[in-house]
């Protein structure tokens, strides 16, 4: 379980680093993004390991990356701050 948690934290951190590198203007501070990725990976590994049980190393890491990606997507801001008007006006 320790290796799963460590691998999940590293994968979440790598995913967060890639997101922060590609989308720096749409994400909050880099520290927040990297922390969210790592903790999301560990939480995803915990949930997946609890659901599948021991012996599913790759599936646990896949679940960890999925949860980290979902949490990182919640941090994204809109691409532009233009004022949009409705079609009725």
Phi, psi and omega in degrees: 000327180296317179293325176296316180294319179294316178296321179293319178296319179292320178293319176296320177295317179295319177297318179293321178296318179296319178294317180293329179285322183275330185232057185292333182277345182256000181242157175290197183305145184301324180297319179295318182294313181294320178294318179297319179296314181293314180291326176295322177295317179294317178296319178296322177294320179297314181294315181293319178296321177294327181281320185266332184091179181288156176096006180239066187298308182292323178293324177295318178292326176295317176296324179295317179294322179296315180293320177297320179295321178295315179295322177292327179293334178289342179275345183294140175255163178300153185290322182231156180252027180292150175281121181257137178253151178281163182288339182283342184269000000 
